[in-house]
Amino acid sequence: QVQLVENGGGLVQPGGSLRLSCVVSGTIVSLYHCGWYRQTPGKERELVARIRSIGFTAYKDSVKGRFSISRDSAKNTVYLQMNNLKPEDTAVYYCGIAKAGDMPDYWGQGTQVTVSS
């Protein structure tokens, strides 16, 4: 049974940093395309950052230069380092993994990130 568990969300002031973790069990994360997504009330879930199984990364324009996605194969974990956070980054962040294509086959439960002074 594949499970994804996100951690690391919380309340942070504008300009602050957080690191989200997505611990994957039941499969080998390095075989998957891994992504971090976010969603706010009334809006569709959007892709924030992705790391392909071969290591290529891509980011939503508004987070380029501030967010960094990485993967630790030994820990079977995907990370999202978020720096210089802005109030508009406030959302529930989800981890998703896809064996092929862009649509995740598995999702985590989400972790709340709130950026506010």
Helices and strands as residue ranges (DSSP letters): E 3-7, E 10-12, E 18-25, G 29-31, E 33-39, E 46-51, E 57-59, G 61-63, E 67-72, E 77-82, G 87-89, E 91-98, E 106-107, E 111-115
